[in-house]
Amino acid sequence: MEAWKECKLGDICKTNINSYSEKDNWTFVNYLDTGNITENKISDIQFIDLSSESLPSRARRKVQINDIIYSTVRPNQKHFGIIKKQPENFLVSTGFAVLHINKTIADPNFVFYNLIKNENTESLHAIAEQTTSAYPAIKPSDIENLSINLPPLPTQQKIARILSSLDDKIELNNRINDNLEQMAQAIFKSWFVDFEPFGTEEKIESPIGTMIPRSLKMVQVADIPHLLETGKRPKGGAVAEGVPSIGAENVKQLGVFDFSSNKFIPREYADSLGKGKINGYELLLYKDGGKPGTFIPHFSMFGEGFPYDECYINEHVFKLDFYDKGLNEFAYFYFNTEYVRNWLANNGGKAAIPGINQNDVNAIWIYDLENPKVKEFAKFVEPLFKQIFSNCKQNRQLSIIRDTLLPKLMSGKLDVSAVEI
C-alpha cells in the first residue's frame, strides 16, 4: 500500500480567506446561517434584497465551490458541509469557519470526510466545552490543529468517491422524497384549497369564514373518532440506552429525524406505559416550547420502521390518530394550511410557556373525513408516504454503512488500491 503521511489540517488549507465588503456592490445576497445546515444537508438559504433589506452583521464569509464550512458553535450538533453547488452572491455566517483546500495536495471531499469523523467531532466538542463563552465554541485554529493522514492524491480521490457514492444515494432519496411530498401537496391544494374537482358546485360560508363547496362540510376534530395523546419520560429524564423516546426537537417535517439527538427510556418503563407509542402513520404535533409569546406549529409523521421499529413520544409531543393511514396523511396536509397554523400559533402563544393543549386541537375545524373526495385523496397519497418512509429507512441504513466505513478508510485499514470505482 502506498505511503500515507500525517500532517495538520492547517497545512493543507487556508481558513476564512474571502470576506464580503460594500465594494462588491452586490444588489442581493444568498445567505446561509449555521442552524440551516446539518450533516451536509442545507434546509434553508435566505435571499436578501439589499435594496430593501439590511444585511445581517454575521453575513460576511464568501465561499467557493469545494470549500468546507464548519460551525464553530457546539460542534456536536454537526452544522457542517462541503459546498458542491453555489448560488450567486453566496455568503455564510461568521459562525462558520470556511476552509479552502489546497487541491494540489488534498482532495476536498477526502478532507471533509476526515474532518467529520466522530473522533474529530468529539475532540472539537471537548475543546468547546472548556470555553467560558455563552455558548460552547471553538476557534478556527482548533480545526486547523487537527491531524489528518494523507495518502497519495489518487487514493484520496478513490476513497472520497466510495463515500460520496453513499451520500449521493442518500441525496437522491431526499430529492425523491421532496418531489413525492410536493406532488401530494399540489393535489391537496388543487382539491381542498382551489376546489377544482368540485367544479361549479354552489359554495357556502364555512365555520372558519371561507367559502367552500356545499358538499364539503366541516366538522371539529372533537366530533370525529380519534385518539389524541402525549407521552412521558420517567423521573430523572432520559437514559443512555433503552427504547427510543422522541421529543419536540424531532417534530419538524415529514420523514425528518436527527439521530444525533437520540434519547431513550428504560425497557421496563416503556412496557409500563399505556400511551405514547408510535405505531406508524400517526400525525405528530409539536406541543410546547419556544420563546414567550411565540408558538410556531410543527408537524411530522413516521412509518415503515423509520426512525425506529419501536419508539415512544415524550410529554412535549401530541400524537393524533384518526385510525386510518390515509386520513392521517390527509390531516398532515390539512394541518399545514394557513387556518390551522394560525389557530395553533395564536392559542399556543398565549400561554406563559408557549404551547397547545388538547382543547386547542379538538376545536380545529376540518373537512369531514367521510367525504368521498377526502377518502379518494387518502387512497392516492398512501403509496407516496410509504415510499417516502422506505427511502428514509434506506437512508438511515446507508448512513450507518458510511459511518462504519469512514474511519477504516481514513486510517488506511481498508486498502482501496485495487478497487475499481
Buried (B, 14 or more C-beta within 10 A) or exposed (E): EEEBEEEEBBBBBEBBEBEBEEEEEBEBBBBBBBBBBBBBEEEEBBEBEBEEEEBBEBBBBBBEEBBBBBBBBBBBBBBBBBBEEBEEBBBBBBBBBBBBBEEEBBBBBBBBBBBBBEEBBEBBBEBBEEEEEEEBBBBBEBBBBBEBEBBBBEBBBBBBBBBBEBBEBBBEBBEEBEEBBEEBBEBBEEBBEEBEBBEEEEBEEBEBEBEBBEEBBBBEBEEBEBEBBBBBBBEEEBBEEBBBBBBBBBBBEBBBBBEEEBBBBBEEBBEEBEEBBBEBBBBBBBBBBBEEEEBBBBBBBBBBBBBBEEBBBBBBBBBBBBEBBBBBBBBBBBBBBEBBBEBBBEBBBEBEEBBBBBEBBBEBBBBEBEBEBBBBBBEBBBEBBBBBBBBBBBBBEBBEEBBEBBBEBBEBEEEBEEEEE
